[in-house]
Amino acid sequence: MITREGREAVRTGIGVRALTKPREVIAFAREQGLAIVDLKFVDLLGTWQHVSIPVQELTEDAFEEGIGFDGSSIRGFQHIHESDMILIPDPTTAVVDPICEVPTLSLICDVYDPVTHQPYSRDPRYIAKKAERYLIQTGIADVSYWGPEVEFFIFDNVRYDQNAYSCYYFIDSEEGIWNSGRDQGRPNLGHRPRWKEGYFPVPPVDALQDLRSEIVLRLIQAGIEVEAHHHEVATAGQCEIDIRYDSLTRQADRVLMYKYIVKNVARAYGRTATFMPKPLFGDNGSGMHTHQSLWKGGRNLFYDERGYAGLSELALYYIGGLLYHSPALMAFCAPTTNSYRRLVPGYEAPVNLVYSKRNRSAAIRIPMISASPKAKRLEYRCPDPTANPYLAFAAMLMAGLDGIRRRIDPGPPLEADLYELPPEELQKIRQVPGSLEEALKALEADHEFLLQGGVFTPDVIETWIELKRKREVDAVRLRPHPYEFYLYYDA
């Protein structure tokens, strides 16, 4: 749990400062009595990696020359014969680590080639930065804002294994409605969210209020503005903590810090957190609905009071690009085989490639909560939290910009409940791919929009597809599924 000193840091703001220069970061570390510097960077698939150094080793030279590491041991990076790489810390990301007990400075790093001393093409953070630069180069806008709603589950216990002769997983949660009749040798106190009824009863049904509040305090300590937190729809501990919007690369940094804090605070409580989209059969999965907008000169380019749902023509073209490229986008936005256990037609999932105001059954929803021009945005509901946020945000931006450049008409909005449409009407509506393999094929066929401005490069696309096919698609396809025994053992 967060310490008294940690709470005091939140109140006084000593954990976060607007630092921009290496010497400021070094002075800050000394002022705060920090002992360790944790250098974090992201692998291609979206997991934070790190290496730590004593604070005495943090010099201005370290910000120039970098710190070496073995790139061949990182997923999606180098081969063994070209493994040397370096990390260059970004001084603007400096923050007192909100998890470590030993006083630790956290720095997010960019990955560089030690020979050319140029940014590494497969560093996801570099791709995100290039997307932001490309946006400015187009002259369309000077900044994009991103507000992901990152959902997750907190369980009390999880066990899983896969070998030649067995395959299983067991999940348990004190909150799980399946425990309502359990004789556990102590009083069973009831008060659990029923299936699909976790949104939003107060405690004791919501048993995770204090845990989420602890997470919120840590997020604030790390400099992340939090707007709200609540229980989500599913039983057994589905949660959401909404963080304030920010620019593309900064928000991707924050999503990784968010996941880091959620997992570690849950662990401190003796629980386990997962961002897996569909860990439970028969209840809601976890998404990462992503709000986005384009701005120029301090003006929201998506707003036009005369347009549909207050949207400008430019915003509609952006929507057109998202919808047109969605099959390929899913390779980055819903990038796991488990993602497609959530994206199943007819099960309250945003699989239909249409847009609508207020309608959560559409792939793109236009929120109507506020009439303010500053609040006008679109919400793309297909992504899930297994996505690498640097790649997913960059890919969505590139799709939207392609829609603007090519003036892609998104067609008319669809206001009806898509789950109640007659089959003959539903068949006319395009849907997202039904599997990761379909999404990867779509990416192979449609990725030129990602290559514009050199934002994504062919080696990134090729490496992504190869990794996903070999490590995930083929690995899952080769293994018998437990339910196949139920279906076929007596054949």
C-alpha positions in Angstrom: 0.0 0.0 0.0 1.1 3.6 -0.5 3.1 4.8 2.5 2.5 7.9 4.6 5.5 9.5 2.9 4.0 8.6 -0.5 0.7 10.3 0.3 2.6 13.3 1.5 4.5 13.3 -1.8 1.2 13.4 -3.6 -0.1 16.3 -1.5 3.1 18.4 -1.8 3.9 17.5 -5.4 7.5 16.6 -4.6 7.2 13.5 -6.9 6.8 15.5 -10.1 8.4 18.5 -11.6 8.5 20.1 -15.1 12.1 19.1 -15.9 13.5 19.5 -19.3 17.3 19.4 -19.1 19.7 16.7 -18.0 21.3 18.9 -15.4 17.9 19.7 -13.9 17.1 16.0 -13.6 20.5 15.2 -12.0 20.0 18.1 -9.5 16.4 16.9 -8.7 17.6 13.4 -8.0 20.2 14.7 -5.5 17.7 17.1 -3.9 15.2 14.3 -3.3 17.9 11.9 -1.9 17.2 9.3 -4.6 19.5 6.3 -4.7 18.7 4.5 -8.0 17.8 5.5 -11.5 15.5 3.1 -13.4 15.8 3.4 -17.2 12.6 2.1 -18.8 12.0 1.4 -22.5 9.3 -0.4 -24.5 9.7 -3.5 -26.6 8.0 -3.9 -30.0 5.0 -5.7 -28.5 4.4 -3.1 -25.9 5.9 -4.3 -22.6 8.1 -2.1 -20.5 11.7 -3.3 -20.0 14.2 -1.7 -17.7 17.7 -1.5 -16.3 18.8 0.3 -13.2 21.9 2.2 -12.3 23.1 3.9 -9.1 22.3 7.6 -9.0 26.0 8.5 -9.1 26.1 7.0 -12.6 23.5 9.5 -13.9 25.7 12.1 -15.6 25.1 14.5 -18.4 27.2 12.2 -20.5 24.6 9.4 -19.9 22.0 11.6 -21.6 24.3 12.1 -24.6 26.2 8.8 -25.0 23.5 6.5 -23.6 23.6 3.2 -21.7 24.2 0.0 -23.5 22.0 -3.1 -23.6 21.6 -6.4 -25.5 19.0 -5.8 -28.2 18.9 -9.4 -29.3 17.2 -10.3 -26.0 14.3 -7.9 -26.6 11.2 -9.1 -28.5 11.2 -7.6 -32.1 14.6 -6.0 -31.9 18.0 -7.1 -33.1 19.6 -10.4 -34.2 22.5 -11.8 -32.1 25.2 -10.6 -34.5 24.1 -7.0 -34.2 22.9 -7.0 -30.6 24.5 -3.9 -29.2 22.1 -1.0 -28.6 21.9 2.1 -26.4 19.3 3.8 -24.3 19.1 7.6 -24.3 17.1 8.9 -21.3 14.4 11.5 -22.0 14.8 14.1 -19.2 11.2 15.3 -19.7 9.9 12.0 -18.3 11.7 12.2 -15.0 9.6 11.2 -12.0 10.1 9.6 -8.6 9.1 6.0 -9.2 5.7 5.5 -7.5 6.3 1.8 -6.8 9.8 1.2 -5.7 10.6 1.2 -1.9 14.2 2.2 -2.5 14.0 5.9 -3.6 14.2 5.7 -7.3 14.1 8.1 -10.2 12.2 6.8 -13.3 13.3 7.8 -16.8 11.7 6.7 -20.0 14.4 6.1 -22.7 14.6 6.1 -26.5 16.4 3.4 -28.3 19.4 4.2 -30.5 21.8 2.4 -32.8 25.3 2.8 -31.2 27.1 2.8 -34.6 25.0 5.5 -36.3 23.8 7.1 -33.1 20.4 7.4 -34.8 17.0 6.4 -33.4 16.2 2.8 -33.9 13.5 2.1 -36.5 11.7 -0.5 -34.4 11.6 1.6 -31.2 7.8 2.1 -30.8 8.4 5.4 -29.0 10.3 6.7 -32.0 7.4 5.7 -34.3 5.0 7.7 -32.1 7.3 10.7 -32.3 7.5 10.4 -36.1 3.7 10.3 -36.3 3.5 13.6 -34.3 6.1 15.2 -36.6 4.2 13.9 -39.7 1.0 15.5 -38.5 2.7 18.9 -38.3 4.3 18.4 -41.7 0.9 17.8 -43.3 -0.2 21.3 -42.2 -3.5 19.8 -41.1 -3.0 20.2 -37.4 -0.2 20.8 -34.9 -1.2 18.4 -32.2 -3.4 15.4 -31.7 -5.0 14.6 -28.3 -5.6 11.0 -27.0 -7.8 9.8 -24.1 -7.8 6.0 -23.8 -10.2 4.3 -21.4 -8.0 1.4 -20.2 -10.0 -1.4 -18.6 -8.6 -4.3 -16.6 -9.5 -7.1 -14.2 -8.2 -7.6 -10.7 -8.3 -11.3 -9.6 -7.4 -13.0 -6.3 -5.8 -16.0 -7.8 -4.8 -17.3 -11.3 -3.3 -20.6 -12.3 -2.5 -21.7 -15.9 -0.3 -24.1 -17.8 0.1 -25.7 -21.2 2.1 -28.8 -22.0 2.0 -31.8 -24.3 -0.8 -33.6 -22.2 -2.8 -30.8 -20.5 -4.0 -27.3 -20.9 -5.9 -25.3 -18.3 -6.5 -22.1 -16.5 -8.2 -21.4 -13.2 -9.3 -17.9 -12.2 -10.8 -16.9 -8.9 -12.0 -13.7 -7.4 -13.8 -13.1 -4.1 -16.0 -10.8 -6.1 -16.9 -13.5 -8.7 -20.6 -14.3 -8.7 -19.7 -18.0 -9.0 -18.6 -17.8 -5.4 -22.1 -16.9 -4.2 -22.8 -20.5 -3.0 -19.3 -21.4 -1.8 -18.9 -23.1 1.6 -15.5 -21.7 2.4 -15.2 -22.6 6.1 -16.0 -19.0 7.1 -19.0 -16.8 6.6 -19.9 -16.2 3.0 -20.9 -12.5 3.0 -22.6 -12.4 -0.4 -22.7 -8.9 -2.1 -21.1 -9.8 -5.4 -21.7 -8.2 -8.8 -24.0 -10.5 -10.9 -23.0 -11.3 -14.4 -22.9 -8.1 -16.4 -24.0 -6.0 -13.4 -20.8 -4.6 -12.1 -21.5 -1.1 -13.4 -21.7 0.7 -10.9 -22.9 -0.5 -7.5 -21.3 0.9 -4.3 -19.4 -1.2 -1.8 -19.7 -3.8 -0.5 -20.7 -5.1 -4.0 -17.8 -3.1 -5.3 -15.1 -4.6 -3.2 -12.2 -2.8 -4.9 -12.9 0.9 -4.1 -9.9 1.4 -1.8 -7.6 -0.6 -4.0 -8.5 1.6 -7.0 -8.1 4.7 -4.9 -4.6 3.6 -3.9 -3.9 3.2 -7.6 -5.2 6.7 -8.3 -2.9 8.2 -5.6 0.1 6.5 -7.2 -0.9 7.7 -10.7 -1.2 11.3 -9.3 2.2 10.8 -7.7 3.6 9.9 -11.1 2.2 13.1 -12.6 -0.8 11.5 -14.3 -4.0 13.4 -14.0 -7.0 11.2 -13.1 -10.6 12.1 -13.9 -12.5 9.2 -12.4 -12.4 5.6 -11.3 -15.1 3.0 -11.1 -16.1 -0.7 -11.3 -16.8 -1.9 -14.8 -19.6 -4.1 -16.1 -18.2 -7.6 -15.5 -18.3 -9.5 -12.2 -15.0 -10.6 -10.6 -13.2 -7.3 -10.4 -13.4 -5.5 -13.8 -12.2 -1.9 -13.3 -11.6 1.3 -15.1 -9.6 4.4 -14.2 -9.9 7.3 -16.6 -6.9 9.5 -17.1 -6.9 13.0 -18.7 -6.1 13.3 -22.4 -2.7 14.3 -23.6 -0.6 14.4 -26.8 0.3 11.2 -28.5 3.7 10.2 -27.3 3.1 11.6 -23.8 -0.1 9.7 -23.5 1.5 6.4 -24.6 4.1 7.0 -21.9 1.3 7.4 -19.4 -0.5 4.2 -20.5 2.6 2.2 -19.8 3.0 3.9 -16.4 -0.7 3.3 -15.7 -0.3 -0.5 -16.4 2.9 -0.6 -14.3 1.1 1.0 -11.3 -2.1 -1.0 -11.6 -0.2 -4.4 -11.7 2.1 -3.5 -8.8 -0.5 -2.0 -6.5 -2.7 -5.0 -7.1 0.3 -7.2 -6.2 0.9 -5.2 -3.0 -2.7 -6.0 -2.0 -2.0 -9.7 -2.6 -4.0 -9.7 -5.8 -3.2 -9.9 -9.5 -4.2 -7.5 -12.3 -4.5 -8.4 -16.0 -5.2 -6.3 -19.2 -6.0 -9.5 -21.1 -9.1 -8.5 -23.2 -11.3 -11.6 -22.5 -10.2 -13.6 -19.4 -13.8 -14.7 -18.5 -16.3 -16.6 -20.7 -19.8 -15.2 -20.7 -19.1 -11.7 -19.3 -17.8 -8.4 -20.7 -14.2 -8.1 -21.9 -11.8 -5.3 -21.4 -11.4 -2.6 -24.1 -9.4 0.5 -24.6 -11.9 2.9 -26.1 -9.7 5.7 -27.5 -10.9 9.3 -27.7 -9.0 11.4 -30.2 -9.1 14.8 -31.8 -6.9 17.2 -33.9 -6.1 20.8 -32.9 -4.4 23.7 -34.6 -3.5 27.0 -33.1 -5.4 26.1 -30.0 -8.6 25.3 -31.9 -10.4 22.0 -32.0 -10.6 21.0 -35.7 -13.2 18.4 -35.1 -15.8 20.9 -34.0 -18.5 22.5 -36.2 -21.8 23.4 -34.5 -23.6 22.9 -37.8 -22.3 19.4 -38.5 -23.7 16.1 -37.5 -23.2 15.6 -33.8 -21.2 18.9 -33.8 -18.5 17.4 -36.1 -16.6 19.2 -38.8 -16.2 17.9 -42.3 -12.5 17.3 -41.5 -13.6 15.1 -38.5 -15.9 13.1 -40.8 -13.1 12.4 -43.2 -10.9 11.4 -40.3 -13.7 8.9 -39.3 -13.8 7.7 -42.9 -10.1 6.9 -42.7 -10.5 5.0 -39.5 -13.4 2.9 -40.8 -11.8 2.3 -44.2 -8.5 1.1 -42.6 -9.9 -0.7 -39.6 -9.2 -4.3 -40.7 -5.5 -3.4 -40.9 -5.6 -1.3 -37.8 -6.8 -4.2 -35.8 -3.4 -5.8 -36.2 -2.1 -3.1 -33.9 -5.2 -2.1 -31.9 -6.5 -5.6 -31.1 -3.2 -7.4 -31.5 -3.7 -10.8 -29.7 -5.6 -14.0 -30.4 -7.5 -13.3 -27.2 -8.6 -9.9 -28.6 -11.0 -11.7 -30.9 -12.7 -13.5 -28.0 -14.0 -10.0 -27.2 -14.7 -8.8 -30.8 -17.5 -11.3 -31.5 -20.6 -10.2 -33.4 -23.8 -10.2 -31.4 -22.1 -10.0 -28.0 -22.2 -6.3 -27.2 -18.8 -5.8 -28.9 -17.9 -2.9 -31.2 -17.4 -5.0 -34.3 -19.5 -3.0 -36.7 -17.6 -0.4 -38.8 -20.1 2.4 -38.5 -20.3 5.7 -36.5 -23.0 7.2 -34.4 -23.6 9.8 -31.7 -24.0 8.3 -28.2 -24.4 4.7 -29.6 -22.0 2.4 -27.9 -22.8 -0.5 -30.3 -20.9 1.3 -33.1 -17.2 1.1 -33.7 -17.0 4.9 -33.5 -19.1 6.8 -31.0 -19.4 10.6 -30.9 -19.7 11.5 -27.2 -22.5 14.1 -26.5 -21.8 14.7 -22.8 -20.6 18.3 -23.3 -21.6 21.0 -25.7 -18.2 22.7 -25.4 -16.2 23.0 -28.7 -13.1 21.9 -26.7 -14.8 18.6 -25.8 -15.7 17.5 -29.3 -13.9 14.3 -30.2 -14.5 10.8 -31.5 -14.2 7.5 -29.5 -12.8 4.5 -31.4 -14.1 1.5 -29.5 -12.3 -1.4 -31.2 -8.9 -1.3 -29.5 -8.1 -3.2 -26.3 -5.4 -2.8 -23.7 -3.0 -5.4 -25.0 -2.2 -2.9 -27.8 1.2 -1.2 -27.7 -0.1 2.4 -27.3 2.8 4.0 -29.2 2.0 1.9 -32.3 -1.8 1.8 -31.9 -2.1 5.6 -31.5 0.3 6.3 -34.3 -1.6 3.8 -36.6 -5.0 5.4 -35.8 -3.6 8.9 -36.5 -2.2 7.8 -39.8 -5.5 6.2 -40.8 -7.4 9.3 -39.9 -5.0 11.6 -41.7 -5.2 9.3 -44.8 -9.0 9.8 -44.6 -8.5 13.6 -44.6 -6.0 13.5 -47.4 -8.2 11.3 -49.6 -11.5 12.8 -48.4 -12.9 9.4 -47.5 -16.6 9.6 -47.0 -17.7 7.6 -43.9 -21.2 7.3 -45.2 -24.3 8.1 -43.1 -24.3 7.5 -39.4 -26.3 4.6 -38.0 -28.4 5.4 -35.0 -30.2 2.1 -34.5 -29.2 -0.6 -31.9 -26.9 -2.7 -34.1 -27.6 -5.8 -32.0 -31.3 -5.6 -32.9 -31.0 -5.1 -36.6 -32.5 -7.7 -38.9 -29.9 -10.1 -40.3 -30.4 -8.8 -43.9 -29.6 -5.3 -42.7 -26.6 -6.4 -40.6 -25.1 -8.2 -43.5 -24.6 -4.9 -45.3 -22.4 -3.5 -42.6 -18.6 -4.1 -42.7 -17.1 -5.7 -39.6 -13.7 -5.9 -38.0 -11.7 -9.1 -38.7 -12.8 -12.2 -36.8 -9.3 -13.3 -35.9 -5.7 -12.1 -35.4 -4.7 -14.0 -38.6 -7.4 -12.1 -40.6 -6.1 -8.8 -39.2 -2.5 -9.6 -40.1 -3.6 -10.5 -43.7 -5.4 -7.1 -43.8 -2.3 -5.3 -42.6 -0.2 -7.1 -45.3 -2.7 -5.9 -48.0 -3.2 -2.4 -46.6 -0.3 -0.6 -45.0 0.8 2.1 -47.4 -1.0 4.7 -45.3 1.3 3.8 -42.4 4.4 4.3 -44.5 3.6 7.9 -45.3 6.2 10.3 -44.0 8.4 7.4 -43.0 6.4 7.0 -39.8 6.2 3.2 -40.0 8.9 1.4 -42.0 8.6 -1.9 -43.9 10.9 -3.6 -41.4 8.5 -2.7 -38.6 5.4 -4.0 -40.5 7.3 -7.2 -41.5 8.7 -7.9 -38.1 5.3 -7.3 -36.4 3.5 -9.8 -38.7 6.3 -12.4 -38.4 6.3 -12.2 -34.6 2.5 -12.3 -34.3 2.2 -15.3 -36.7 5.0 -17.4 -35.2 4.6 -16.6 -31.5 0.8 -16.3 -31.2 -1.3 -17.3 -34.2 0.6 -20.5 -35.0 1.3 -21.3 -31.3 -2.4 -21.2 -30.5 -3.5 -23.0 -33.7 -1.1 -25.9 -33.0 -2.5 -26.7 -29.5 -5.7 -28.6 -28.8 -8.3 -26.5 -27.1 -9.9 -27.9 -23.8 -13.4 -27.4 -25.2 -12.5 -29.6 -28.2 -12.5 -32.5 -25.8 -16.0 -31.6 -24.7 -17.1 -31.4 -28.4 -15.2 -34.2 -30.0 -13.8 -36.8 -27.5 -16.6 -39.2 -28.2 -16.5 -38.8 -32.0 
